[in-house]
Amino acid sequence: MKKILASIMIAVSIAFILWSVLSDKGSNYSDLCITQTEYQQLMDSRTESTEQLFERILFDEYALFCDSVGNRMFYSLIESSDSAYNPYVECVSIYADARVAFVGSEISNEIIASGIEYDMIVYTEDAYQCFRLAFTTLPLLSINCGTEMPGDIAMPMSMKLFDNRKTSVQRMVASDGEIHIRGGWTRNFPKLGYKFTLYSDSVGNHRREWDNSLLGLRQDGDWVLYAAYTDQEKIRNVFCSKLWKDSCAVNNANHIDNGMEYRYVELFLNNQYWGLYALGYPIDALQLQMSEGEYMYEKSYPVMAETDIDFLVEGAPQGYVIKEFGVNSGESWSALKEYYQAMFYSEDEYASLKELADIENSIDIFLFLNMIQGVDHASVRGYNTIYNLYLTNKHGENGMDTILYTPWDLDRTWGNGFDNEPYDVEITKHCAMKSNIAYILLKRDDAQMKQQVVKRYKELRKGPWSDEQLSQLIHEYEVQIYDSGAFSRDKSRWPEGWYSDEADRLDVFEEYVLKRVKYMDEYVEQYNN
């Protein structure tokens, strides 16, 4: 009698689940939540399916992203949406009785930040499939290259991007394109950086680059994905790039915006979760508004000092390449050679250098790299050595070219050196850019340069480099990196990578930054006389 009664109770329980959950194919998330016991009963009364039971799962009309290897579905909450924490859920399937249910109660900020994932089940009358449901507050980017992974040579890909920002005008962006690995030393790590280009087909099936504004960034067809593998807190390159863009990027003779910025995303590669990335655009001819006769020079050999390079040689000086425009001809290299010849071989008290240098930009790059401890940029590899800086000759109204400095690859900053231990660079260490007119004239006790450097630094410290604004920017990134749960997921995906203690969030980084600028204050104060 007890067995019969137990069987009846189980049948009634399952019937109630079917009535409450199956009564409508679309329901609010909260109405589809079941207990662990009910979840187990649904599985016990069905057979696990080897075929996909659904085409897609929609939350507020947008399909979840799938991590097929991890057997997970990802839901990105739309900023400031009234239904973000209780979305309307639909199961799109060829099976009329296909339904979905979730083991878990409410979606909350605490659940998202913790990285907790809920069990979910898609089922019909006879079969079921189980998944995990992950939550994030970051945009989601999926790139599919078929059965192969991106390599050094560009290969075809398809892309879809879910833009969850409040200000988004196009939630889902899809495009075909090409993708390849990007980076130098970072190619040695398992989590790689990438560059991809979007394409569209025009009339007559002619393929052309498709310019689009992804996540509110500039209108372009070329994009980069930064992996942040060697950055313990995953912030330095993004933070420093934003800092330069907001404070120094347009402070040059031509008022060119030579800064870039990133947006954090969670990346899926060939339907596999790939981790936390930063989506950005490259520094190129478009960004620098380059015209005919202007060239972007890149240092390709990091340990060679500028004083050891023969800038009198014909053609390309050793250790440099042209990144944008031009070839290795005398005309292409003349601006760079004239600049360094005036810097190192001038006999006219640097009068010619003052005309060839963009003074405002030179002062800014000198202060910026010193403050952030750009150990991969300025003089640390050797006296008068620079690296990871683009030098671009820009035409002036007076017919003279001036050299514009543009920093990039800013992960080796704020205490992060060439070891895998965080903060292996002493907080007191200065990274003075010595092949720079500001440094040269400061060492010559030039009163005008000292006045300009001190004045500019005080302006920056009252504005974007103030303690308050530095902290505010750090806190904004902290919310994105940690409150989204992405840091925890990235660490699980790449456990051999470089990570700080997750419990510290960005507290240690912020403390280092604020202490570091105090030492920078002292450094600049020596010229205030």
BATORTI-18423 format. One line per 8 residues: number of its first residue (from 0); their letters; for each residue x, y, z of C-alpha. Coordinates in pm, 1 decimal, padded with zeros to 6 digits. Each point is the difference from the previous one (the first is absolute). Layout:
NUM) A) X,Y,Z; ...
END
This chain:
0) MKKILASI) 00000.0,00000.0,00000.0; 00287.2,00237.2,00088.2; 00172.8,-00071.9,-00333.9; -00323.7,00072.9,-00188.0; -00049.0,00323.1,00194.2; 00363.2,00104.0,-00066.5; -00044.1,-00067.4,-00370.6; -00316.9,00208.1,-00006.5
8) MIAVSIAF) 00177.4,00287.8,00177.5; 00288.4,-00005.3,-00249.8; -00246.9,-00007.6,-00290.0; -00192.9,00293.1,00148.9; 00323.9,00193.7,00055.1; 00113.7,-00053.8,-00359.1; -00345.3,00088.2,-00126.0; 00009.2,00323.0,00198.4
16) ILWSVLSD) 00340.6,00086.4,-00147.4; -00130.8,-00069.3,-00349.0; -00311.0,00208.4,00062.5; 00189.6,00296.0,00148.2; 00303.5,-00006.4,-00228.5; -00145.6,-00133.7,-00323.3; -00317.9,00203.1,00003.8; 00168.3,00269.8,-00207.4
24) KGSNYSDL) 00303.0,-00027.9,-00228.3; 00118.1,00342.9,00107.7; 00007.9,00113.4,00361.4; 00189.5,00229.4,00230.4; 00318.5,-00147.3,00140.8; -00136.6,-00008.5,00355.0; -00295.1,-00212.7,-00115.0; 00235.6,-00259.5,-00146.5
32) CITQTEYQ) 00205.0,-00053.2,00315.3; -00030.6,-00344.3,00157.9; 00152.7,-00175.8,00299.7; 00283.5,-00251.4,-00012.0; -00250.1,-00273.7,00077.9; -00225.4,00100.5,-00289.4; 00306.4,00021.4,-00225.0; 00093.8,-00356.6,00091.0
40) QLMDSRTE) -00356.2,-00121.2,-00057.4; -00002.4,00146.9,-00350.2; 00317.9,-00191.0,-00082.4; -00113.9,-00324.0,00163.3; -00315.9,-00012.5,-00208.7; 00179.3,00062.9,-00333.5; 00291.5,-00119.7,-00209.6; 00304.4,00220.3,-00052.6
48) STEQLFER) 00001.3,00113.6,-00361.1; 00302.6,-00031.4,-00229.0; -00155.2,00254.0,-00237.5; -00053.2,00370.7,00048.7; -00354.9,00055.6,00123.5; -00011.5,00370.3,-00082.4; 00118.4,00252.5,-00255.6; 00061.6,00279.0,00249.0
56) ILFDEYAL) -00100.2,00125.8,00342.8; -00116.4,00362.6,00005.8; 00022.6,00232.9,00297.6; -00198.5,00315.7,-00072.9; 00005.0,-00093.2,-00370.9; 00380.8,-00043.7,-00020.9; 00165.9,-00339.7,-00035.3; 00232.7,-00125.2,00270.9
64) FCDSVGNR) 00361.2,-00060.5,-00099.8; 00120.5,-00359.3,00021.0; 00321.0,-00151.8,00132.9; -00032.3,-00344.9,-00153.9; 00316.9,-00135.3,00162.5; -00100.7,00114.1,00346.9; -00364.8,-00086.7,-00064.3; -00102.1,00348.9,00109.7
72) MFYSLIES) -00237.0,00270.9,-00114.6; 00083.7,00367.1,00065.4; -00248.4,00275.6,00078.8; 00119.8,00361.5,-00023.9; -00222.3,00239.6,00193.2; -00095.0,00319.1,-00182.9; 00099.7,00307.6,00199.5; -00288.7,00177.1,00174.1
80) SDSAYNPY) -00259.7,-00230.4,-00153.4; -00308.3,-00038.9,00217.8; -00013.8,-00371.2,-00081.1; 00375.4,-00075.4,00014.8; -00030.2,-00198.8,00322.8; -00320.7,-00175.5,-00101.9; 00011.3,-00031.2,-00381.4; -00268.9,-00148.8,-00219.5
88) VECVSIYA) 00122.0,-00344.7,-00106.4; -00089.2,-00188.0,-00317.1; 00113.6,-00339.7,-00123.5; 00010.5,-00007.0,-00380.5; -00010.1,-00360.0,-00122.0; -00131.4,-00227.0,-00273.1; -00161.5,-00196.2,00281.8; -00333.2,00149.7,00094.7
96) DARVAFVG) 00027.0,-00120.8,00359.4; 00358.3,00116.6,00063.3; 00031.5,00198.8,00319.6; 00271.5,00139.1,00225.2; 00033.2,00028.6,00377.3; 00265.7,00128.2,00240.6; 00121.4,-00118.6,00338.8; 00055.9,00319.0,00192.0
104) SEISNEII) -00196.9,00284.4,00138.9; 00053.8,00362.4,-00092.3; 00271.3,00154.9,-00212.7; 00185.5,00249.5,00217.5; 00315.5,00210.5,-00006.1; 00148.3,-00228.8,00265.4; -00062.6,-00310.0,-00212.0; 00151.9,00165.4,-00308.3
112) ASGIEYDM) 00312.5,00124.4,00180.3; 00057.1,-00335.7,00169.4; 00003.0,-00183.0,-00333.5; -00261.8,-00247.5,00127.0; -00165.5,-00192.4,-00282.7; -00345.4,-00155.0,00011.8; -00106.0,-00337.7,-00131.7; -00240.1,00023.6,-00292.1
120) IVYTEDAY) -00190.8,-00267.0,-00184.4; -00160.0,-00004.7,-00343.7; -00251.1,-00280.3,-00034.9; -00289.2,-00149.9,-00190.6; -00249.5,-00260.5,00111.0; 00255.7,-00277.5,-00057.7; 00350.7,00151.4,-00004.0; 00219.2,00256.9,00174.1
128) QCFRLAFT) 00330.8,00185.5,-00022.6; 00186.5,00163.1,00288.0; 00212.2,00314.5,-00006.6; 00144.9,00260.0,00231.8; -00120.9,00359.6,-00012.9; 00260.4,00274.1,00056.2; -00071.4,00370.1,00054.6; 00205.6,00303.5,-00097.0
136) TLPLLSIN) -00032.4,00375.9,-00022.7; 00249.2,00023.2,-00287.9; -00063.9,-00009.7,-00375.7; 00045.3,-00339.3,-00167.0; 00205.3,-00056.0,-00316.1; -00006.1,-00326.0,-00194.1; 00243.4,-00070.4,-00284.5; -00029.7,-00317.6,-00204.6
144) CGTEMPGD) 00270.8,-00123.3,-00237.3; -00143.7,-00344.2,-00066.0; 00216.5,-00288.2,00117.2; 00330.9,00191.5,00016.8; 00139.2,00250.5,00246.0; 00138.3,00334.8,-00122.1; 00365.9,-00001.1,-00100.7; 00258.3,00245.2,-00130.0
152) IAMPMSMK) -00164.8,00015.5,-00342.6; -00339.8,00167.9,-00022.5; -00282.6,-00251.5,-00028.2; -00374.7,00036.3,-00062.1; -00226.2,00041.6,00300.1; -00350.3,00100.6,00094.9; -00069.4,00225.9,00294.3; -00294.0,00091.1,00217.1
160) LFDNRKTS) 00010.0,00253.7,00281.0; -00263.9,00055.5,00266.5; 00018.7,00359.8,00118.4; -00166.5,00023.2,00340.5; 00079.7,00367.2,00060.6; -00287.4,00226.3,00095.1; 00086.8,00237.5,-00284.8; 00024.5,-00267.4,-00267.9
168) VQRMVASD) -00189.0,00070.7,-00321.5; 00057.7,-00351.0,-00137.9; -00006.1,-00283.3,00251.3; 00120.2,-00277.4,-00230.7; 00267.0,00063.2,-00263.9; 00097.5,-00276.0,-00243.1; 00257.3,-00000.8,-00275.5; 00238.7,-00213.9,-00200.9
176) GEIHIRGG) 00367.9,00080.2,-00006.7; 00353.3,-00122.2,00055.6; 00200.6,-00060.0,00315.0; 00361.4,-00073.2,00090.7; 00224.7,-00014.6,00305.9; 00140.2,00330.8,00119.6; 00296.1,00075.0,00222.9; 00373.9,-00054.3,00036.6
184) WTRNFPKL) 00122.5,-00155.2,00324.0; -00359.5,-00077.6,00101.8; -00012.7,-00267.7,-00271.3; 00183.2,-00222.0,00248.1; -00302.6,-00015.8,00227.5; -00301.9,-00230.0,-00039.2; -00251.9,00284.2,00016.5; 00070.0,00199.1,-00316.0
192) GYKFTLYS) -00088.8,00343.2,-00128.3; -00173.1,00043.6,-00335.7; -00069.5,00251.1,-00271.2; -00306.8,-00029.0,-00220.4; -00146.1,00188.9,-00292.2; -00370.2,00022.2,-00085.6; -00117.1,-00035.5,-00358.8; -00324.3,00039.1,-00190.1
200) DSVGNHRR) -00102.2,-00088.0,-00354.8; -00097.0,00286.7,-00225.6; -00178.4,-00004.7,-00335.7; 00156.3,-00256.7,-00231.4; 00129.2,-00209.0,00291.8; 00295.8,00229.2,00049.3; 00134.9,-00030.6,00351.5; 00088.0,00320.0,00181.6
208) EWDNSLLG) 00100.5,00089.4,00352.9; -00304.5,00069.9,00215.1; 00043.1,00296.1,00234.4; -00212.7,-00021.2,00310.8; 00006.7,00146.9,00349.3; 00030.4,-00296.8,00232.8; -00098.3,00070.4,00361.9; -00003.2,00373.1,-00065.5
216) LRQDGDWV) 00362.5,00014.7,-00114.2; 00116.3,00166.2,-00319.1; -00148.7,-00092.9,-00338.7; 00240.6,-00253.4,-00149.2; 00041.3,-00341.3,-00157.2; 00322.9,-00096.4,00181.7; -00011.3,-00116.3,00361.3; 00233.9,-00150.1,00257.9
224) LYAAYTDQ) -00063.8,-00236.6,00289.0; 00237.0,00044.7,00292.4; 00045.9,-00308.1,00221.0; 00161.3,00159.5,00312.1; 00172.5,-00331.6,00074.6; 00302.5,00156.6,00175.9; -00199.3,00256.6,00197.2; -00094.6,-00136.0,00340.3
232) EKIRNVFC) -00304.2,00225.9,00044.5; -00089.5,00020.8,-00374.3; -00016.0,00379.8,00010.9; 00332.3,00166.8,-00082.6; -00011.8,00025.1,-00379.7; -00367.2,00099.3,00001.1; 00043.2,00247.7,00285.8; 00316.4,00162.9,-00139.3
240) SKLWKDSC) -00143.2,00026.3,-00351.5; -00307.7,00174.7,00135.4; 00213.8,00222.4,00220.2; 00211.6,00113.4,-00295.2; -00304.4,00054.0,-00219.4; -00184.7,00207.6,00259.4; 00297.8,00211.3,00106.0; 00264.0,00028.8,-00271.0
248) AVNNANHI) -00123.6,-00135.3,-00334.3; -00098.8,00332.7,-00156.3; 00264.4,00213.3,00169.3; 00222.4,00031.2,-00306.5; 00075.1,00252.2,-00271.2; -00255.9,-00144.3,-00243.2; -00263.4,-00079.9,00267.0; -00008.8,-00358.3,-00131.0
256) DNGMEYRY) -00162.7,-00256.0,00228.8; 00282.6,-00253.6,00020.0; -00161.1,-00207.0,00273.8; -00196.1,-00322.4,-00002.2; -00239.4,-00167.4,00239.0; -00142.3,-00341.1,00076.8; -00325.5,-00160.8,00107.4; 00000.6,-00320.3,00204.3
264) VELFLNNQ) -00177.0,-00300.0,-00153.1; -00024.9,-00371.2,00065.0; 00120.6,-00188.7,-00305.8; -00115.7,-00327.0,-00153.9; 00222.7,-00159.0,-00263.0; -00147.4,-00277.1,-00214.1; -00286.0,-00032.4,00251.1; 00241.2,-00043.7,00290.3
272) YWGLYALG) 00032.2,00245.1,00288.1; 00333.4,00178.2,-00041.3; -00001.6,00243.6,00290.0; 00018.0,00369.6,00084.4; 00132.5,00218.4,-00282.1; 00016.5,00368.5,-00082.0; -00136.1,00104.3,-00340.4; 00166.2,00304.6,-00151.3
280) YPIDALQL) 00115.8,00157.3,-00322.2; 00357.4,00031.3,-00125.6; 00207.2,00315.5,-00010.8; 00030.1,00052.3,-00373.2; -00010.9,00253.2,-00282.2; -00371.9,00052.3,00058.5; 00045.4,00085.4,00366.5; 00297.5,00227.4,-00064.7
288) QMSEGEYM) -00166.0,00167.9,-00300.7; 00309.0,-00066.6,-00207.6; 00040.5,00156.3,-00342.0; 00244.3,-00043.4,-00286.2; 00359.3,00030.4,00114.1; -00080.0,-00093.7,00361.5; 00128.3,-00330.8,00139.5; -00038.8,-00199.8,00318.4
296) YEKSYPVM) 00333.6,-00132.9,00125.2; 00024.2,-00297.0,00236.9; 00299.3,-00120.3,00198.9; 00038.2,-00370.6,-00077.3; 00305.3,-00082.2,00213.0; -00059.3,00078.4,00368.0; 00352.8,-00018.1,00141.6; 00175.8,00231.4,-00245.8
304) AETDIDFL) 00052.2,00351.3,00132.5; -00083.1,00288.2,-00231.5; 00354.4,00131.3,00052.5; 00134.7,-00324.3,-00150.4; -00207.9,00027.2,-00317.3; 00156.6,00157.1,-00308.0; -00255.4,00256.5,-00110.7; 00237.6,00120.0,-00271.8
312) VEGAPQGY) -00022.1,-00325.9,-00193.4; -00187.5,-00012.9,-00329.8; -00342.4,-00161.4,00007.9; -00142.1,-00152.1,00316.7; 00192.3,00057.5,00324.1; 00071.5,-00322.4,00185.4; -00270.0,-00107.4,00243.3; -00287.7,00196.8,-00155.1
320) VIKEFGVN) -00282.9,-00089.7,-00237.1; -00278.3,00203.2,-00157.9; -00337.0,-00102.3,00138.7; -00229.4,00210.9,-00217.4; 00069.3,00136.4,-00349.0; 00335.1,00031.3,-00175.0; 00278.0,-00238.4,-00092.3; 00366.6,-00023.9,00092.5
328) SGESWSAL) 00100.4,00293.0,-00216.9; 00195.7,00306.6,00091.6; -00308.1,00218.3,-00019.1; -00198.1,-00224.7,00235.7; 00268.1,00014.0,00269.4; 00112.7,00360.5,-00029.9; -00228.7,00138.6,00275.2; 00109.9,-00257.2,00260.5
336) KEYYQAMF) 00367.6,00043.0,-00085.9; -00015.6,00377.0,00015.5; -00166.9,-00022.4,00340.2; 00263.1,-00225.0,00156.5; 00287.8,00177.0,-00169.2; -00118.6,00322.8,00159.2; -00035.0,-00177.0,00335.4; 00338.7,-00172.2,00012.1
344) YSEDEYAS) 00227.2,00186.4,-00241.6; -00126.6,00359.5,00010.9; 00252.8,00280.9,00031.4; -00250.7,00283.0,00028.5; -00107.8,-00041.1,00364.3; -00300.6,-00213.3,-00104.3; -00162.2,00280.4,-00194.5; -00080.2,-00235.5,-00288.2
352) LKELADIE) -00130.1,-00267.3,00240.1; -00241.3,00250.6,00151.0; -00148.2,00051.7,-00346.6; -00017.3,-00371.6,-00082.3; -00144.7,-00112.8,00333.9; -00364.9,00037.2,00093.4; 00077.9,00164.8,00333.0; -00336.8,-00052.9,00169.8
360) NSIDIFLF) -00011.8,-00364.1,-00105.2; 00364.4,-00055.4,00098.9; -00064.0,00135.5,00349.4; -00315.0,-00210.6,00038.3; 00165.6,-00325.6,-00105.5; 00294.2,00073.4,00231.2; -00228.4,00056.2,00298.8; -00243.8,-00279.2,-00087.6
368) LNMIQGVD) 00255.5,-00279.4,-00041.4; 00180.6,00103.8,00315.8; -00316.1,00007.7,00207.4; -00135.3,-00338.2,-00117.0; 00347.9,-00158.0,00016.0; 00013.0,-00094.4,-00367.2; 00285.8,-00247.6,00044.2; -00065.4,-00138.2,-00347.4
376) HASVRGYN) 00011.0,00347.5,-00154.6; 00267.7,00229.8,00133.2; 00370.8,-00052.6,00076.5; -00035.2,-00300.7,00230.2; 00144.5,-00239.7,-00258.3; 00292.2,00235.9,-00048.6; 00094.7,00365.1,00002.7; -00187.9,00197.1,-00270.3
384) TIYNLYLT) -00203.7,-00308.2,-00092.9; -00367.3,00027.7,-00090.0; -00249.1,-00265.7,-00103.1; -00374.9,-00044.0,-00052.7; -00033.2,00356.0,-00122.8; -00111.3,00106.6,-00346.7; 00177.3,00304.6,-00137.8; -00194.7,00178.2,-00273.6
392) NKHGENGM) 00110.2,00300.4,-00199.6; -00286.1,00246.6,-00028.7; -00001.2,00289.5,-00245.6; -00020.4,00344.9,00157.8; -00145.3,00322.0,-00138.1; 00351.8,00142.9,-00025.0; 00106.5,-00280.6,-00231.3; 00206.0,-00168.5,00272.6
400) DTILYTPW) -00065.3,-00355.5,00118.1; -00022.8,-00071.6,00371.8; 00025.0,-00342.8,00161.7; -00305.4,-00124.3,00190.4; 00042.1,-00271.1,00268.4; -00277.7,-00255.2,00044.5; 00026.2,-00261.5,00280.4; -00137.6,-00352.6,-00030.7
408) DLDRTWGN) 00027.3,-00342.7,00168.2; -00023.1,00141.0,00351.2; -00023.7,-00318.6,00208.1; 00351.9,00024.5,00149.0; -00093.1,00294.5,00220.3; -00091.1,00088.1,00359.7; 00241.5,-00247.8,00158.1; -00048.6,-00280.5,-00253.6
416) GFDNEPYD) 00345.5,-00084.2,-00133.2; 00140.3,-00296.8,-00185.6; -00060.0,-00259.0,00269.5; -00326.1,-00179.8,00066.9; -00016.7,00137.9,00353.2; -00219.6,00307.7,00048.1; 00169.5,00325.7,00092.5; 00357.3,-00116.5,-00059.2
424) VEITKHCA) 00087.4,00359.2,-00098.2; 00075.4,00224.2,00294.8; -00259.8,00270.3,00048.2; 00278.2,00260.7,00012.2; 00140.3,-00097.8,-00339.6; -00010.3,00272.3,-00265.1; -00005.2,-00072.9,-00372.0; 00137.9,00314.9,-00153.1
432) MKSNIAYI) -00013.5,00012.4,-00379.0; 00350.7,00127.2,-00071.9; -00015.4,00027.0,-00378.8; -00249.3,00281.0,00039.2; 00039.1,00376.2,-00025.9; -00165.6,00050.2,00338.8; 00253.6,-00221.1,00175.6; 00295.3,00147.2,-00191.8
440) LLKRDDAQ) -00089.3,00357.7,00083.9; -00085.5,-00083.5,00361.2; 00346.8,-00152.7,00041.2; 00145.7,00319.7,-00151.1; -00186.2,00197.0,00267.2; -00207.6,00178.6,-00263.0; -00225.5,00239.2,00193.1; -00272.6,00014.4,-00263.9
448) MKQQVVKR) -00030.5,-00380.2,-00023.9; -00008.5,-00035.9,00377.6; -00280.9,00251.9,00014.3; -00194.4,-00176.6,-00275.7; 00037.8,-00344.9,00158.5; -00108.1,00114.9,00346.1; -00291.6,00201.9,-00136.7; -00127.6,-00288.1,-00213.7
456) YKELRKGP) 00032.9,-00254.2,00280.0; -00193.0,00218.4,00242.5; -00277.9,00038.8,-00258.6; -00023.3,-00376.2,-00039.0; 00007.2,-00063.6,00375.2; -00289.4,00239.1,00050.1; -00196.3,-00176.9,-00273.8; 00016.7,-00355.1,-00140.3
464) WSDEQLSQ) 00308.6,-00094.1,00205.8; -00148.4,00112.0,00329.6; -00042.5,-00261.8,00271.9; -00376.9,00032.7,-00026.8; -00020.3,-00052.6,-00374.2; 00256.6,-00280.8,00001.0; -00198.9,-00180.9,00268.5; -00327.2,00055.6,-00181.8
472) LIHEYEVQ) 00133.5,-00150.9,-00322.5; 00147.0,-00296.3,00186.9; -00332.9,-00062.6,00174.4; -00185.2,00007.4,-00332.4; 00227.5,-00270.6,-00135.9; -00022.3,-00196.3,00324.4; -00375.7,-00031.5,-00045.0; 00044.4,-00125.9,-00355.2
480) IYDSGAFS) 00278.6,-00248.2,00072.3; -00114.7,-00144.3,00331.6; -00372.5,00070.3,00045.7; -00068.9,-00167.8,-00333.9; 00152.3,-00327.8,00122.1; 00235.4,00012.7,-00301.1; 00323.4,00006.5,00201.9; -00097.2,-00322.8,00175.3
488) RDKSRWPE) -00101.4,-00167.9,-00326.8; 00318.6,00112.1,-00173.8; 00210.1,-00143.5,00281.2; -00185.0,-00331.3,-00025.5; 00047.3,-00003.1,-00378.1; 00372.9,00081.3,00016.5; 00112.1,-00126.8,00344.8; 00367.8,00018.4,-00093.3
496) GWYSDEAD) -00028.0,00372.9,-00073.2; 00103.9,00300.7,00207.6; -00260.9,00104.9,00255.8; -00015.0,00201.0,00319.6; -00204.1,-00107.2,00300.4; -00360.0,00033.7,-00112.4; -00105.4,00106.7,00348.7; 00219.8,00310.0,-00032.5
504) RLDVFEEY) -00187.5,00112.0,-00310.2; 00178.4,00326.0,-00098.4; 00073.4,00119.1,00354.2; 00371.4,-00081.1,-00018.1; 00029.0,00148.2,-00348.3; -00174.2,00321.5,00104.5; 00220.3,00033.2,00306.4; 00310.0,-00043.5,-00217.3
512) VLKRVKYM) -00119.6,00257.7,-00253.2; -00075.7,00264.3,00262.7; 00331.9,-00053.7,00175.2; 00187.7,00000.9,-00328.8; -00133.0,00342.9,-00101.3; 00124.5,00137.1,00332.1; 00354.8,-00100.2,-00098.7; -00067.5,00155.5,-00338.2
520) DEYVEQYN) -00096.3,00320.6,00177.3; 00340.9,00002.8,00166.6; 00175.3,-00071.2,-00328.6; -00159.6,00297.8,-00173.7; 00039.1,00228.1,00301.0; 00378.3,-00005.0,-00044.2; -00048.9,00217.6,-00308.7; -00225.5,00250.3,00174.5
528) N) 00251.6,00275.5,00061.6
END
